Amino acid sequence: MNKNRRKLVIVAMSSGVDSSVAAALLKKQGYEVIGIFMHFWKEPLRNSLVENKCCSLEAQEDARRVCQILEIPLYTANVEKEFKKEVVDYFLREYAHGRTPNPCVVCNENIKFNVLFKKMLEMKADFIASGHYALKREIKSGERTIYKLFQGKDSEKDQSYFLYNFNQKQLARILFPIGDYKKSEIRKIAKKGKLPVFNKDDSQGLCFTPEKYPEGFLRRNLKLKKGKIVNTQGKSIGTHEGLPLYTIGQRRGINIGGDGPYYVAGKDLQKNILVVTNNEKDPALYRSGLEVEKVNWIAGKPQNGVKILLKTRYRNPLVSGIIKLNNNQRYKIIFKEPQRAISPGQSAVFYRRSGELLGGGVIK
């Protein structure tokens, strides 16, 4: 291998400002950069008033224009079949079984970074990179290097929550160029570099269907069965439209008049009953702990009984807890204070107070 050649990086180009600036920063740092634009599955809709722009020709054209300005090549990867199987089918299956899945976590692990690593090997590249707001640090321990992940500098945009499934071998080859910047700084860099996406809106909601919320997609793709709504005292007070449409803690979309608003406190799948409460402080909405499965630790398991911080949803604040290892090898988290709206299927992600991402798993 030529020791004088520039390091080659494969960058995921989504056509957004974050990935565009990630590529620009890497080129400025002296890397040879290649962009990859991925075509995911998107719901085929007819007569829709809302256009699903994920992976559209418009998005691909934006990525192409950015790469032309940066003078880097852009390749495309069609992963529609893989995305449909690993992300969309999983998403529907989880909702059908009463859970609330996190498709972004699954997509990162099974699709996005999987594609990038394959392209890295095919092209004999040195690294892959993405526009995620996260930080990687290398810690020397004797002759060994340990790779750790930390929250991004921009606490509002931090995306480390979605990245807990990496191992050491993978982290050694990943770069997160924008993790040390705030979003406002990223937009300024894009504008200064005359990148046409500098003021492009951030993507929201599901990428594979046009609506911001999943209800419409679930109604179109699942067989829903109406059933009783009861309050936490067991009194029947209404009719629900199908249990997959509701998640623990949800307020929106519960069509009960009178002394609302109501919040989802539980679901009885066997009896097809939705349990609600009109008291937002109702103990039925709170849990003292949770169990997690499919746990991954980024840089080694913490000690049993160690205090950690964790998020139980992406937008939830960090809360204090203690990790306990059960006999069945599942991890249990005991909260310092009871937490509201814990939803099976979501990810519980663990941190140190320093912002280091320890790992995470799926709430059972």
N, C-alpha and C positions, 0 to 999 in steps of 0.2 A: 504494500500500500504506500502511496506517495505521502510522506509525512508533511509535505508543504501544502497539500490540497486543503481547501476550505471544508469545514464540517458541513455536512448536508443534513437539512432538517425538512421533514414532511409536515406541513401545516394544514390543519383542518380549516377550510375556508367556507364559512356559512353564508357569506355575503353581508354579514353584519359589521358594525364598526369595530367590535372587539377583536374578532379574528383577523380583520383587515389590518388593524394596528399591530397585532401580534406579529404578523408577517413582516410588516414594515420595520418594526423594532429589531427583529432577528436579522434582517438584511443589513440594517445599519450597524449591527454588532459584528458583521463580517461573515455571517453564515451564508452558505448557498441554500436558497429556499425554493421548495416546490409546493404548490398549493394543491389540495385535494377538495373537490366539491362533491358531496354525497347526495344521491337521489334516494330519499326515503319513500316509504309507502305513504300515500295520502288518500283519504276517503274519497271515492269517486261519487261526486254529488251532481245531480241534475237540477237545473232551475234554482240554484242557490243564489241568494242575494249577497252572501258573504263569500269572498274568494279566499281559498286556502293558498297562501303564497309560499308556504314551506316548499323548498326544492323546486319552485316554479321556474319557468324560463326567464322570468324577470329577475329572480334571485340569482340564477346562474349567470345572467348577463351582468349583474352588479359585481359578482365575484370576478368575472372575466375582465371587466373594466379596471378594477383595483389591481389585478395582477399585471395588466398591461402597463399601468402607471409605475408599478414597482419593478417592472421588467423581470418578472418571474413566470415560469410556466404554470399552467393550470390543467390538472387532469380531473376527470370525473369518475365516480364509482357508483354503479347502480346496485343498491342493496335493498331494493323494494321487498323481495321475497323474505330475506333475513329479518328485516324490520317488522314485516307483517307477523311473522312467526314468533319472534323473540319479544317484541314490544307490544304490538296491538293485540294479538291473541292472549298474551299474558294479562294485559290490562283488562280485557273483557272477562277473562276467566276469574280473576281476582274479585272483580265487582260482583260477578254472578255468585260467588261464594261468600259474599258479605264483607269482604275486606276492602280497604282503600289503598290501591297500589301507588307506587311512585315510578312512573315510566321513564323518567329522566335518569334515575340511577341505573335501571336495567339497560337503557340505551347506551349510556356511557360504557358500561362494562362489556356488553355483548355485541354492540354495533360500532359506535364511533371509534373507540380506541382499538378495538379489534381490527377494524379496517386499516387504521393508521399503522399499527404494528405490522400487518401483512405487507403494506406498501413499503414500509421501512426496510423489510427484509428483501422484497423484490428489487428495490432500487439501491440496495446496499447503502442506505442512509445511516447517519449516526444517531439522530434523534427524531422524535415526533414532538409536535407542539400544538397547543390549542389556545383559544381566547378565553379560558376560564380565569376567574378572579380567585387565584389561590397561589400560595408560595411554596416552593420546594427548597429545602436546605440540606446540605451535606455535612454530616458530623463524622469526624475522624475518631476511630476507636482502635488505637494500635495500628495495625496494617489494614484494618477493615474500615470501609466507608458505609455509614448508615444513612439512608435517605428518609427524611421526614417531611410531612406536609403540614402547612400552617394556613390559617385563615388569611384571605387577601387583605390588603391595606384598606380597601373600601368596605367598611363593615356592612353597608347597605347592599352591596353587590356581591359580597363574598359567596363563592360557589363550592367551597370545600366540602360542604354537606353531601354533594353528589359524587364525590370522588373517593369514598372510603374503601373501595374494593381493590385498590392497587396493591401489588406486592413489591418487594425490594428490587427484583429484577426489572420490573416494568418501570418503576420510578427512576431507576438509573438512566433511562433513555427518554424521559419526558421533560419538556420545558414548558413553563407557564410564564410567558414574557410580560403579561400585563398585570400580574399579581401584585406588583409593588406600586401600582398607580390607582388613582381614583377615577371614576367614570368621567368626571368633568375634564380631567387631564387627558384621557384617551380621546375624547371628542376634539379637544384642542390640537392634539398631535395629528389627528386625521384631517382636520381643517387646514392646518399648516402644510401638510403634505399633499393637499388638494385631492384627497381621496373622496370620491363622490358620495360615499355612504356616511360622511361625518355627522349628519343630522338625522340619520335613519332611526326610526322608532325601534325600541327594544321589542323582541318577540314576547308574546304573552300567551298563556294558556297552552293547550295541547298543540303540538306541531302538526299532527296528522289529521286534524279536523278544524273547520273554520271558527267554531264557537270558542269563547274564552272558558266556559264551564263545560263539564263532560256530559251533562244531562241529555242534551240532544243526541249526542253520539251513542249514548247508552240506549236511549229509546229506539234508535234506528237499528241497533245491532244485537239487542238482547230481547228475549221473550219475558216481558214483565207481567207480574200477577198482582192485582190489587189485593189489599188486605186491611185489617183493622189497625187503627192507631189507638193506643191506650196511654194514659198518663202513668206516672210512677206509682200511683196507688192502685193501678189495674183497671181504672174506669175507661170504657170505650168512649172516645171523643171525636172520631173521624175515620176517614179512609185514606190510605196511602196509595200511591201510583205504582209501587213496585220497590222492594227493599234495596236493589242496587242503586237507586237514585239518591240514597241518603247515606251520610257518613256521620260518625259520632261527633257531637258538638255543633252540627249544622243547624243554622237558623233559617237560611233562605230556602224557599220552596216548600215549606210545610204549610199547607193551605187549611189552617184551622182558624176560624174567626173567634170573636169573643175576647177572652182575657189573655191573649198572647202578648209578645211573641213566644213561640215555642222552640225548644232545642232538642235535638235527637240525643237521647240518653242511652239507648240500646236497641238491639235488633234480635228478634227471635226467629231464626231462619226456619226452624222446624214448623212453627205455627204461623209463619208469615205475618208477624206482628211487629209494628214499629212502636217503640217506647219513647215518649217525649215528656218534657217538663217545661213549665212556663216560669220556672225559678232558675235564673242563671247561676245561682249559688247552690243549687240542689246537689247534695252529696253524690247522687247517682251520676253526675257529670265528671266526678273526680276519681283519681286512682292514686294509691300510695306507692305503686311500683309497676313494673312491667317485665315481661320476659322477651328476650330477643333470640332469634335463631339465624342461621346462615351468617354468623359473625366473622368478620375479617379484621385482623390487627395489622396495621401498617408496618410497625417496627418492633413487634414482639408483644406478647400478652402482658397486661399490667398485673400487679399482685392482686390476689383475692382480697376484697374488702377495701380497695383503694377508693378515695374520693375523686370524683370526676365531674365535669360539666357535660351536659348533653342537650341536644335538640331532638324533639320528637316529630317535628315538621320543619320544612325549610324556613318558613317565615316565623317560626316560634322563637322566643328568646332562649338563651342558654339558661339551664336550671341545674341545681346541684343534686348529686346523687352518689350512691355507693354501689360498686359492682360486686355481685356475689355469683360464684360459680355453683350451679346446681349439680346434683348427682347425675342427672341425665345429660350433662355437658351443655345445657343451655345456660345462658347468662341471665341473671335477674338483676334489675336495677331497683334500688330502694330510693325513692325521692326524699330529699330533705323536707319538702313540704308537698302535700298532695297536688297533683297536676290535672288540669282540665282537658277533656276531649282527647284521650289517648286512643288512637285508631289502629287496629290490627292491619297489617299490610304496609303501613308507612315505615320509614327507616328511622331508627334511633341512632344518632351519630355522636361519638364521644370525643371530648376535648380536654386538654389541660388548660389551666388558667393562662398559660403563656400563649394560647391560641393554637397549640399543636393539635393536629387531628390524630387521635389514637386509633380509631377504627369505627366500626358500626355494624349494624345488623338489622334484620326485619322484625318489627314488633309482632309477636305471636298472638 
